[in-house]
Amino acid sequence: MKTLNLAQLLLLSFSVMGAALLSAAEPYPLDYFAVRSAVSNVEVSPNGKHVAMLSNPSKDGDPYIEVYKTDSLSAKPFRLNADPMEITSFYWATDDVIVFRARQQVRDKIDGFNQGVYEFVLASVDIKKKKIKKYEQAGASISNILPAKKNKVIYSFVPGNFKSSKLSSAFRPRAYYELNLKTGAKRLLFRGKVSMGQVETNGEGKPWLARGFDIQTGTLSWYARVNGEGEWEEFYSQHEDSFEEFSVTGYDTEKPNIYFVVANNGKDKAGLWEYDVKAKKFGELIYARKDVDIVGTLSHSNYWTDPDKQVAVSYTTDRTHREFFDGQEAAVYQQLQGIVPNAYYLRVNSRSRDGNTLTVYNQGPRDPGSYYLLHKGNFNKIGSTYPLLKPEGLADVKYIKYKARDGRTIPAYITVPNGKPPFPAVVMPHGGPFVAEGIRYDEWAQMLANNGYLVLQPQYRGSRGHGMEHYLSAFNTEAGGQGGYKMQDDKDDGMMYLVEQGLADKDRLAFYGWSYGGYAALIAAARTPNIYQCSIAGAAVTDNQYQVNHYRARIRGAGKLEQLRMWDDSISPIEEVEKVNIPLLVIHGSVDQRVPPAHARKYMDEVKKHGKKVSYVELDGADHFSNTLFYNHQKELYESIIGFLKNECGPGGL
């Protein structure tokens, strides 16, 4: 029997969808991808009488909170914006009060590394009285809505004396206050300290978990108060040099001394374990896999009645999967899977106290994001994040594995355009680099696929989520950091695998990345022999030492080994400018706080010295992160990318 290759299998699978998806339709205008989300953060009130959402009335984005009656969605809504501030998120705190967070640009330039141009404030609005209260503490965020306490929430912030601390942000202690939403009065609950600064509270507002750090011994410690009562007791400690995962995701509400932890516990892949905080030892291994780490647990869909109940364990391979240990919750999700169009990643993101009204969110390759409302037996779509993007114009995502040249197995996602292979192809590695990536809907990949490009997103060595050894192999080796070496081979080998499979055209290959991905794009432009026709580097680390020196003095333990071995030992792009041998486009935000714009400017100075032809685009007012890229930034970014690929990428373009 003849064996079909990957390209033939993909083509066969597409054929059953109908000829419409295979037709060579015109790509969407880039504006469709550049606009900010039309609808987000859709949540039902605790009594089920109202549903609220963040709505963007324009392509530029000036979000409003809109509140509708669930019995009369066509009626005129209550509407609120925070001009000149921008609302970024909200929560229902009571039947009538919404707490929201807003940001405002307060400076034109970054105020140092990781010190951006925005400041955040906390406020609330009573939808009956139509009154707004602003809470003065800058940088505060909600820690607990307190479903068991009417008109009360817990908020927290990092006190001023720790904001400029040399401690990593993960260890900076927070101060916790209970806030009365009616009167505005606040009450200090506890002020964290370095030795015990990160505190979790349960649905009743009782502290049940704390995390601290001993600076002298370099020990991370976890503390418990079972049922939020009694004295704090240390139940687990780990030296800061350890790379093993240990994170608490919740506790067993029927046996509150049993905490749920995601941990390696001596194994390569992190699993979900029981941990007895009284006996101070691991218990049963609840769930683990041989291929990937466990992501965490899923909370009960009804926060108001079961705020502390965990109902499933999650992991990511081709998509995010859940293994339920609550039958009723499993049934809810199974039913939703059958009625939501293009169901992929589903989440019940809010539910009324009586359980009868709920909102559902779905996202996937052919659904950028949709919200649904179930109320009085009727299931209706509330809105789409990007309503101009229809399923038939988007592309499917496939999960593959291939072998790198040294034999390592590399998992990857490919976004496959509608049409017939071989396609022009773009490798787009994630940033980080030490993060986990699971593809649901990826705007950049879909934008490229909509314009005819096959997109490869490899989970190269160093990527999290695929076990300890895969992560450590990027830097904890005799050869040190593998940036520009084997980490780079992983990307190239994935592209050549797609060529061998008949999916990608070997004469039409390109590289695009952001942050670490931008760093890898600069490395790609200077490799010999070169398999690419061009490369695009966004928000790229161009000078390893310049980047790591921003935080060299404040990192410790495993993080220090990871960062210093990675960046000290790896190839630095600014030292490779003379070797650039393909067309290169450099893109950077003018107020990038994570990779300061000096990176791009220094690199372009070297380009001029060596007489290389490199294009440069600076996005005015853009920071490093996607939520700071507004319509004008996105439009300029996408036009630059597509224009470069079509007009500057090798003979005739891609």
C-alpha positions as CSV (number, residue, x, y, z in Angstrom):
1,M,0.0,0.0,0.0
2,K,1.4,3.4,-1.0
3,T,2.2,5.7,1.9
4,L,1.0,9.3,1.6
5,N,3.3,12.1,2.7
6,L,2.3,15.0,4.8
7,A,1.4,17.3,1.9
8,Q,-0.9,14.6,0.4
9,L,-2.6,13.9,3.7
10,L,-3.3,17.6,4.3
11,L,-4.6,18.0,0.8
12,L,-6.9,14.9,1.3
13,S,-8.2,16.3,4.6
14,F,-8.9,19.7,3.0
15,S,-10.9,18.2,0.1
16,V,-13.6,17.0,2.4
17,M,-14.3,20.6,3.5
18,G,-15.5,21.5,0.0
19,A,-14.0,23.2,-3.0
20,A,-14.8,26.7,-1.5
21,L,-11.9,26.5,0.9
22,L,-9.4,25.5,-1.8
23,S,-10.3,28.3,-4.2
24,A,-7.8,31.1,-4.6
25,A,-9.8,33.8,-2.9
26,E,-8.5,37.4,-2.6
27,P,-6.8,37.9,0.8
28,Y,-8.5,40.1,3.3
29,P,-7.5,43.8,3.5
30,L,-4.7,44.1,6.1
31,D,-6.9,46.5,7.9
32,Y,-9.1,43.5,8.9
33,F,-6.2,42.1,10.9
34,A,-5.0,45.5,12.2
35,V,-8.1,46.7,13.9
36,R,-8.4,46.1,17.6
37,S,-10.9,43.6,18.9
38,A,-14.5,44.7,18.5
39,V,-15.8,42.8,21.6
40,S,-14.0,41.2,24.6
41,N,-14.4,40.4,28.2
42,V,-18.1,39.4,28.0
43,E,-19.4,38.5,31.5
44,V,-22.8,38.0,33.0
45,S,-23.7,39.6,36.3
46,P,-24.0,37.4,39.5
47,N,-27.9,37.5,39.4
48,G,-28.0,36.8,35.7
49,K,-29.9,40.0,34.8
50,H,-27.2,41.8,32.9
51,V,-24.3,41.0,30.6
52,A,-21.4,43.3,30.2
53,M,-18.6,43.5,27.6
54,L,-15.8,45.7,26.5
55,S,-16.7,47.1,23.1
56,N,-14.5,49.0,20.6
57,P,-16.6,51.4,18.5
58,S,-13.8,52.3,16.2
59,K,-10.9,50.6,14.5
60,D,-8.4,52.6,16.5
61,G,-9.9,51.3,19.8
62,D,-11.4,53.4,22.6
63,P,-13.0,50.6,24.7
64,Y,-16.4,51.1,26.4
65,I,-18.0,49.0,29.0
66,E,-21.5,48.2,27.6
67,V,-24.1,46.6,29.9
68,Y,-27.2,45.0,28.5
69,K,-30.2,43.4,30.1
70,T,-30.1,39.7,29.4
71,D,-33.9,39.7,28.8
72,S,-33.6,42.6,26.3
73,L,-30.4,42.5,24.4
74,S,-31.8,44.8,21.7
75,A,-32.4,47.6,24.1
76,K,-30.0,50.5,24.5
77,P,-27.2,49.6,26.8
78,F,-25.6,51.5,29.7
79,R,-22.3,52.7,28.3
80,L,-19.1,53.9,30.0
81,N,-15.6,54.8,28.9
82,A,-12.8,56.3,30.9
83,D,-11.5,58.9,28.6
84,P,-8.6,60.0,28.6
85,M,-7.8,56.6,30.1
86,E,-8.3,53.3,28.4
87,I,-10.3,50.5,30.1
88,T,-8.3,47.2,29.8
89,S,-10.4,44.8,31.9
90,F,-13.4,44.5,34.3
91,Y,-15.1,42.1,36.7
92,W,-18.6,41.9,38.2
93,A,-18.1,42.4,41.9
94,T,-21.8,42.5,42.9
95,D,-25.2,42.4,41.0
96,D,-24.8,46.1,40.2
97,V,-21.1,47.0,40.6
98,I,-18.4,46.5,38.1
99,V,-14.7,46.9,39.0
100,F,-12.5,47.9,36.2
101,R,-8.8,48.6,35.5
102,A,-7.7,51.4,33.2
103,R,-4.4,52.7,31.8
104,Q,-3.1,56.0,30.6
105,Q,0.0,57.0,28.8
106,V,1.9,59.3,31.2
107,R,5.2,59.8,29.4
108,D,6.5,59.9,25.9
109,K,9.6,57.8,26.5
110,I,10.3,54.6,28.5
111,D,11.6,55.2,32.0
112,G,14.2,52.6,31.9
113,F,14.2,48.8,31.3
114,N,10.7,47.3,31.9
115,Q,9.4,50.8,32.8
116,G,6.9,51.5,30.1
117,V,4.9,54.7,29.2
118,Y,1.6,53.6,30.9
119,E,0.3,53.8,34.4
120,F,-2.7,51.8,35.7
121,V,-5.6,52.7,38.1
122,L,-8.5,50.8,39.6
123,A,-12.1,52.1,39.7
124,S,-15.7,50.9,39.9
125,V,-19.1,51.8,38.5
126,D,-22.5,51.2,40.0
127,I,-24.7,50.6,36.9
128,K,-27.9,51.5,38.9
129,K,-26.7,54.7,40.4
130,K,-24.4,55.4,37.4
131,K,-21.7,56.5,39.7
132,I,-18.0,56.0,39.3
133,K,-15.5,55.6,42.2
134,K,-11.7,55.9,41.5
135,Y,-9.3,54.3,43.9
136,E,-6.1,56.2,44.3
137,Q,-3.5,53.5,44.7
138,A,-1.6,53.4,41.4
139,G,-0.8,50.0,39.9
140,A,-3.4,48.2,42.0
141,S,-5.1,45.0,40.7
142,I,-7.9,42.9,41.9
143,S,-6.8,39.8,43.8
144,N,-10.2,38.4,44.8
145,I,-13.8,39.4,44.0
146,L,-14.9,37.7,47.3
147,P,-18.1,35.9,46.2
148,A,-18.9,35.2,49.9
149,K,-18.8,38.9,50.9
150,K,-21.2,41.4,49.5
151,N,-19.7,44.7,48.3
152,K,-16.2,43.7,49.2
153,V,-13.1,42.9,47.1
154,I,-9.4,42.4,47.8
155,Y,-6.9,44.4,45.9
156,S,-3.2,44.3,46.0
157,F,-0.1,46.3,44.9
158,V,3.6,46.3,45.2
159,P,4.5,49.0,47.8
160,G,6.8,51.8,46.6
161,N,9.8,50.7,48.6
162,F,9.9,47.5,46.5
163,K,9.1,48.9,43.1
164,S,12.8,49.8,42.4
165,S,14.1,46.7,44.3
166,K,16.8,44.6,42.8
167,L,14.6,41.6,43.5
168,S,13.0,39.9,40.6
169,S,9.3,41.0,40.2
170,A,8.3,37.4,41.1
171,F,9.6,37.9,44.6
172,R,8.5,41.4,45.3
173,P,6.0,41.3,48.2
174,R,2.5,42.8,47.8
175,A,0.2,44.6,50.2
176,Y,-3.4,43.3,50.4
177,Y,-6.4,45.4,51.3
178,E,-10.1,44.7,51.6
179,L,-12.1,47.4,49.8
180,N,-15.7,48.4,50.6
181,L,-17.1,49.2,47.2
182,K,-20.0,51.2,48.6
183,T,-18.1,53.5,51.0
184,G,-14.6,53.3,49.4
185,A,-13.1,52.4,52.8
186,K,-10.2,50.1,52.8
187,R,-8.7,47.8,55.4
188,L,-5.2,46.4,55.4
189,L,-5.4,42.6,55.6
190,F,-1.7,41.8,55.4
191,R,1.5,43.4,54.1
192,G,3.8,40.9,52.5
193,K,7.5,40.7,53.2
194,V,10.2,39.1,51.1
195,S,10.2,35.9,53.2
196,M,6.4,35.5,52.7
197,G,5.1,38.0,50.2
198,Q,2.9,36.3,47.6
199,V,-0.5,35.4,49.2
200,E,-3.6,33.6,47.8
201,T,-7.0,33.9,49.4
202,N,-10.0,31.6,49.0
203,G,-13.6,32.5,48.2
204,E,-14.2,33.8,51.7
205,G,-11.1,36.0,51.6
206,K,-9.1,33.7,54.0
207,P,-5.4,33.4,53.1
208,W,-4.5,29.7,52.4
209,L,-1.2,29.9,50.4
210,A,1.9,32.1,50.6
211,R,5.2,32.0,48.8
212,G,8.4,33.6,50.0
213,F,12.2,33.8,49.5
214,D,15.1,33.7,51.9
215,I,17.7,36.0,50.4
216,Q,20.5,34.6,52.6
217,T,20.1,30.9,51.9
218,G,18.6,31.2,48.4
219,T,15.6,29.1,49.4
220,L,12.1,29.4,48.0
221,S,9.4,28.4,50.5
222,W,5.7,27.7,50.3
223,Y,3.4,28.1,53.3
224,A,-0.1,26.9,54.1
225,R,-3.0,27.8,56.3
226,V,-5.5,24.9,55.9
227,N,-9.1,26.4,55.5
228,G,-7.4,29.8,56.0
229,E,-7.1,29.2,59.7
230,G,-4.4,28.8,62.2
231,E,-0.7,29.8,61.8
232,W,1.3,29.7,58.6
233,E,3.3,26.4,58.2
234,E,6.0,25.9,55.7
235,F,5.2,22.8,53.7
236,Y,7.7,22.8,50.9
237,S,11.0,24.4,50.1
238,Q,13.3,24.4,47.1
239,H,16.7,25.9,46.4
240,E,16.7,28.7,43.9
241,D,19.2,26.8,41.8
242,S,16.7,24.1,41.0
243,F,15.0,24.1,37.6
244,E,12.2,21.8,38.7
245,E,8.6,23.0,38.5
246,F,6.6,23.4,41.6
247,S,3.4,25.5,41.5
248,V,0.2,25.3,43.5
249,T,-2.9,25.5,41.4
250,G,-5.6,24.9,44.1
251,Y,-6.8,22.6,46.8
252,D,-9.3,19.8,47.3
253,T,-12.4,21.5,48.8
254,E,-13.4,18.2,50.4
255,K,-9.9,17.5,51.8
256,P,-8.5,21.0,52.2
257,N,-5.1,19.8,53.5
258,I,-4.6,18.3,50.0
259,Y,-3.1,20.9,47.6
260,F,-2.9,20.4,43.8
261,V,0.5,21.1,42.5
262,V,2.1,21.0,39.0
263,A,5.6,19.5,39.7
264,N,8.4,17.5,38.2
265,N,9.1,15.7,41.4
266,G,12.2,14.1,39.9
267,K,10.6,13.4,36.5
268,D,11.3,15.0,33.1
269,K,7.6,15.9,32.5
270,A,5.7,18.0,35.0
271,G,2.5,16.3,36.2
272,L,-0.4,17.1,38.5
273,W,0.2,15.8,42.0
274,E,-1.6,15.8,45.3
275,Y,0.5,17.3,48.1
276,D,-0.4,16.8,51.7
277,V,0.5,20.1,53.4
278,K,0.1,18.6,56.9
279,A,2.3,15.6,56.2
280,K,4.5,17.8,54.0
281,K,4.9,15.2,51.3
282,F,3.7,14.4,47.8
283,G,0.8,12.1,47.5
284,E,-0.9,10.5,44.4
285,L,0.1,11.5,40.9
286,I,-3.2,12.6,39.5
287,Y,-2.3,13.0,35.9
288,A,0.9,13.1,33.8
289,R,1.9,12.5,30.2
290,K,5.0,11.2,28.4
291,D,5.0,13.8,25.7
292,V,4.2,17.1,27.3
293,D,4.1,18.9,30.7
294,I,0.7,19.5,32.4
295,V,-0.4,23.1,32.0
296,G,-2.5,23.4,35.2
297,T,-6.1,23.0,36.4
298,L,-9.4,24.3,35.3
299,S,-11.7,26.0,37.9
300,H,-15.4,25.4,38.3
301,S,-17.5,27.3,35.8
302,N,-19.5,28.9,38.6
303,Y,-17.2,31.2,40.6
304,W,-20.0,32.5,42.8
305,T,-20.9,29.1,44.3
306,D,-17.7,27.1,43.8
307,P,-14.8,29.6,43.8
308,D,-12.2,27.2,45.0
309,K,-13.2,24.0,43.2
310,Q,-10.9,22.5,40.6
311,V,-12.6,20.4,38.0
312,A,-10.1,19.3,35.3
313,V,-6.4,19.2,34.4
314,S,-5.1,20.8,31.2
315,Y,-2.3,20.0,28.8
316,T,-1.4,21.2,25.3
317,T,-0.4,19.2,22.2
318,D,-2.3,19.9,19.0
319,R,-4.6,22.0,21.0
320,T,-5.5,22.5,24.7
321,H,-7.0,19.3,26.1
322,R,-8.7,18.8,29.4
323,E,-9.2,15.6,31.5
324,F,-12.1,16.2,33.9
325,F,-12.5,14.8,37.3
326,D,-15.9,16.4,37.8
327,G,-18.7,14.7,35.8
328,Q,-21.1,17.6,35.7
329,E,-18.6,20.0,34.4
330,A,-17.4,17.5,31.8
331,A,-21.0,17.3,30.6
332,V,-21.3,21.0,30.3
333,Y,-18.2,21.3,28.2
334,Q,-19.2,18.3,26.1
335,Q,-22.5,19.8,25.2
336,L,-21.0,23.1,24.3
337,Q,-18.5,21.4,22.1
338,G,-21.4,20.1,20.1
339,I,-23.3,23.4,19.5
340,V,-20.5,26.0,19.1
341,P,-19.5,26.5,15.5
342,N,-15.8,25.8,14.8
343,A,-15.4,24.8,18.5
344,Y,-11.7,24.6,19.4
345,Y,-10.7,26.2,22.7
346,L,-13.9,26.6,24.7
347,R,-14.3,28.3,28.1
348,V,-17.2,29.1,30.3
349,N,-16.0,32.5,31.2
350,S,-18.8,33.6,33.5
351,R,-21.9,32.1,35.1
352,S,-24.8,33.5,37.2
353,R,-25.1,32.5,40.8
354,D,-28.0,30.2,40.1
355,G,-26.1,28.5,37.3
356,N,-28.8,29.1,34.7
357,T,-27.2,32.0,32.7
358,L,-23.7,31.8,31.4
359,T,-21.3,33.2,28.8
360,V,-19.1,31.1,26.6
361,Y,-15.9,32.0,24.8
362,N,-14.5,30.1,21.8
363,Q,-11.3,30.6,19.9
364,G,-9.5,28.6,17.3
365,P,-7.8,28.8,13.9
366,R,-11.1,29.5,12.1
367,D,-12.6,31.6,14.9
368,P,-10.5,34.6,16.2
369,G,-12.9,34.7,19.1
370,S,-16.6,34.5,19.7
371,Y,-18.8,35.0,22.7
372,Y,-22.1,33.3,23.4
373,L,-24.9,33.8,25.9
374,L,-27.1,31.0,27.4
375,H,-30.1,32.5,29.0
376,K,-33.5,31.0,29.7
377,G,-32.7,28.0,27.4
378,N,-31.7,30.2,24.5
379,F,-28.1,30.0,23.2
380,N,-27.2,33.1,21.2
381,K,-24.0,34.6,19.8
382,I,-23.2,37.9,21.5
383,G,-20.4,39.0,19.3
384,S,-17.0,38.3,17.6
385,T,-13.7,39.8,18.4
386,Y,-12.9,40.3,14.7
387,P,-16.3,40.1,12.9
388,L,-14.8,40.9,9.5
389,L,-12.8,37.7,9.5
390,K,-14.9,34.8,8.3
391,P,-14.0,31.1,8.9
392,E,-13.7,30.3,5.2
393,G,-11.0,32.9,4.8
394,L,-8.9,31.6,7.6
395,A,-6.5,28.7,7.7
396,D,-6.3,25.4,9.6
397,V,-3.4,24.6,12.0
398,K,-1.7,21.2,12.1
399,Y,0.5,19.8,14.8
400,I,3.6,18.0,13.5
401,K,6.9,16.6,14.8
402,Y,10.1,16.5,12.9
403,K,13.8,15.5,13.5
404,A,16.5,18.1,13.9
405,R,19.9,17.3,12.4
406,D,21.2,16.0,15.7
407,G,18.2,13.6,16.1
408,R,16.1,15.7,18.6
409,T,12.4,15.6,18.0
410,I,10.9,19.1,17.6
411,P,7.1,19.6,17.9
412,A,5.7,22.3,15.7
413,Y,2.5,24.0,14.5
414,I,1.9,24.8,10.8
415,T,-0.7,27.2,9.6
416,V,-1.6,26.0,6.1
417,P,-3.1,28.4,3.5
418,N,-6.2,27.5,1.6
419,G,-4.9,26.2,-1.7
420,K,-2.5,23.6,-3.0
421,P,1.1,23.1,-1.9
422,P,4.0,23.7,-2.3
423,F,3.6,27.2,-0.7
424,P,5.9,30.0,-0.1
425,A,6.7,29.6,3.6
426,V,7.7,31.7,6.7
427,V,9.2,30.3,9.9
428,M,7.9,32.3,12.8
429,P,9.4,31.2,16.2
430,H,7.9,32.4,19.4
431,G,9.6,34.9,21.6
432,G,10.9,34.3,25.1
433,P,12.6,32.0,24.3
434,F,11.9,30.0,27.5
435,V,8.1,30.0,27.3
436,A,5.4,27.5,26.3
437,E,3.4,28.1,23.1
438,G,0.0,26.6,22.2
439,I,-1.7,27.8,19.1
440,R,-5.3,28.7,19.2
441,Y,-5.8,31.7,17.0
442,D,-2.5,33.4,16.0
443,E,-3.2,36.7,14.3
444,W,0.2,37.0,12.7
445,A,0.2,33.4,11.4
446,Q,-3.4,33.8,10.0
447,M,-2.5,37.1,8.4
448,L,0.5,35.5,6.6
449,A,-1.6,32.4,5.7
450,N,-4.4,34.6,4.3
451,N,-1.8,36.1,2.0
452,G,-0.7,32.7,0.8
453,Y,2.2,31.8,3.1
454,L,2.6,28.5,5.0
455,V,3.7,29.4,8.5
456,L,5.9,27.1,10.7
457,Q,6.0,27.8,14.5
458,P,8.6,25.4,15.9
459,Q,8.9,24.5,19.5
460,Y,12.6,24.6,19.3
461,R,14.9,23.4,22.2
462,G,14.4,25.8,25.1
463,S,10.7,25.9,24.6
464,R,8.8,25.1,27.8
465,G,6.0,22.6,28.1
466,H,7.9,19.7,26.5
467,G,9.8,18.4,29.5
468,M,12.9,19.5,31.5
469,E,15.5,18.1,29.2
470,H,14.1,19.9,26.1
471,Y,14.1,23.2,28.0
472,L,17.6,22.8,29.5
473,S,19.2,21.7,26.2
474,A,19.1,25.3,25.0
475,F,21.6,26.5,27.6
476,N,22.6,23.9,30.3
477,T,25.1,22.0,28.1
478,E,28.9,21.8,27.9
479,A,28.7,24.1,24.9
480,G,26.6,26.7,26.8
481,G,23.9,28.8,25.2
482,Q,22.6,27.5,21.9
483,G,21.2,30.8,20.5
484,G,22.4,31.0,16.9
485,Y,23.6,27.4,17.1
486,K,21.4,24.4,17.7
487,M,18.4,26.5,18.5
488,Q,18.8,28.1,15.1
489,D,19.3,24.6,13.4
490,D,15.9,23.6,14.8
491,K,14.1,26.4,12.8
492,D,16.1,25.7,9.6
493,D,15.6,21.9,9.9
494,G,11.8,22.4,10.3
495,M,11.7,24.4,7.1
496,M,13.7,21.8,5.2
497,Y,11.3,19.1,6.5
498,L,8.4,21.0,5.0
499,V,10.3,21.3,1.7
500,E,10.9,17.5,1.8
501,Q,7.2,16.9,2.5
502,G,6.2,18.9,-0.5
503,L,4.5,21.6,1.5
504,A,7.0,24.4,1.1
505,D,8.9,25.8,-1.9
506,K,12.6,25.7,-1.2
507,D,13.1,28.8,-3.4
508,R,10.5,30.8,-1.5
509,L,11.4,30.6,2.2
510,A,11.5,33.5,4.7
511,F,12.0,34.2,8.4
512,Y,9.9,36.4,10.7
513,G,10.2,36.8,14.4
514,W,9.5,39.2,17.3
515,S,11.6,39.7,20.5
516,Y,13.7,36.5,20.8
517,G,12.1,35.6,17.4
518,G,13.5,38.8,16.1
519,Y,16.9,37.9,17.4
520,A,16.7,34.6,15.6
521,A,15.7,36.5,12.4
522,L,18.9,38.5,12.6
523,I,20.9,35.3,13.0
524,A,19.1,33.8,10.1
525,A,20.1,36.7,7.9
526,A,23.8,36.1,8.5
527,R,24.0,32.3,8.2
528,T,26.0,30.6,5.5
529,P,24.8,28.6,3.6
530,N,21.4,30.4,3.8
531,I,18.2,28.6,3.1
532,Y,16.1,31.8,3.2
533,Q,15.4,34.4,0.6
534,C,14.8,37.2,3.2
535,S,14.3,37.8,6.9
536,I,12.2,40.2,9.1
537,A,13.3,41.0,12.6
538,G,10.8,42.6,15.0
539,A,11.7,44.0,18.4
540,A,14.9,42.1,18.2
541,V,17.7,41.7,20.8
542,T,20.6,42.8,18.6
543,D,23.3,43.0,21.3
544,N,23.3,40.2,23.8
545,Q,25.4,42.0,26.4
546,Y,23.5,45.3,26.2
547,Q,20.3,43.3,26.9
548,V,21.4,41.1,29.7
549,N,23.3,43.9,31.4
550,H,19.9,45.5,32.2
551,Y,19.2,42.8,34.7
552,R,22.5,40.9,35.2
553,A,22.9,42.2,38.8
554,R,19.3,41.3,40.0
555,I,18.9,37.8,38.8
556,R,19.8,34.8,40.9
557,G,19.6,31.0,41.0
558,A,18.3,29.0,38.1
559,G,17.2,32.2,36.4
560,K,20.7,33.5,36.5
561,L,22.1,30.4,35.0
562,E,19.4,30.3,32.3
563,Q,19.9,33.9,31.3
564,L,23.6,34.3,31.5
565,R,24.5,31.0,29.8
566,M,22.0,31.8,27.1
567,W,23.0,35.3,26.3
568,D,26.7,35.3,27.2
569,D,27.5,32.1,25.2
570,S,25.2,32.6,22.3
571,I,25.9,34.4,19.0
572,S,25.3,38.2,19.3
573,P,23.7,39.6,16.1
574,I,25.5,42.9,16.2
575,E,28.8,41.0,15.8
576,E,27.4,39.3,12.7
577,V,26.3,42.3,10.6
578,E,29.2,41.9,8.2
579,K,27.9,38.3,7.4
580,V,24.3,39.4,6.4
581,N,23.7,37.9,3.0
582,I,19.9,38.2,2.3
583,P,17.5,41.1,2.3
584,L,16.7,42.1,5.9
585,L,13.9,44.2,7.4
586,V,14.3,45.5,11.0
587,I,11.1,46.7,12.8
588,H,11.1,48.2,16.3
589,G,8.7,50.1,18.6
590,S,9.9,53.6,19.7
591,V,8.9,53.0,23.4
592,D,9.8,49.3,23.7
593,Q,10.5,48.7,27.4
594,R,11.5,45.1,27.2
595,V,14.0,45.4,24.3
596,P,14.8,49.1,24.2
597,P,14.9,50.8,20.8
598,A,18.6,51.4,21.2
599,H,19.0,47.8,20.1
600,A,17.7,48.6,16.6
601,R,19.4,51.9,16.3
602,K,22.8,50.4,17.3
603,Y,22.3,47.6,14.8
604,M,21.5,50.1,12.0
605,D,24.6,52.1,12.8
606,E,26.6,48.9,12.3
607,V,24.7,48.2,9.0
608,K,25.9,51.6,7.7
609,K,29.5,50.9,8.7
610,H,29.5,47.6,6.7
611,G,27.5,49.0,3.8
612,K,24.7,46.5,4.1
613,K,21.3,47.2,2.5
614,V,18.9,46.7,5.4
615,S,15.5,48.4,5.7
616,Y,14.3,49.9,8.9
617,V,10.8,50.7,10.2
618,E,10.2,52.3,13.6
619,L,6.7,52.1,15.0
620,D,6.1,55.4,16.7
621,G,4.6,55.0,20.2
622,A,4.6,51.2,20.1
623,D,5.9,49.1,23.1
624,H,7.0,45.5,23.1
625,F,3.8,43.8,23.8
626,S,0.8,43.1,21.6
627,N,-1.7,45.1,23.8
628,T,0.3,48.2,23.1
629,L,0.1,47.9,19.3
630,F,-2.8,50.0,18.2
631,Y,-4.4,50.0,14.7
632,N,-1.9,52.4,13.2
633,H,1.0,50.2,14.5
634,Q,-0.5,47.0,13.3
635,K,-1.4,48.4,9.9
636,E,2.1,49.7,9.4
637,L,3.6,46.5,10.7
638,Y,1.5,44.3,8.4
639,E,2.0,46.5,5.3
640,S,5.7,46.5,6.0
641,I,5.8,42.7,6.3
642,I,3.7,41.8,3.3
643,G,5.3,44.5,1.1
644,F,8.8,43.3,2.0
645,L,7.9,39.6,1.3
646,K,6.3,40.4,-2.0
647,N,8.8,43.0,-3.3
648,E,12.1,42.6,-1.6
649,C,12.4,38.9,-0.7
650,G,14.7,37.4,-3.2
651,P,14.3,37.5,-7.0
652,G,10.7,38.3,-7.8
653,G,9.6,38.3,-4.1
654,L,7.7,35.6,-2.3
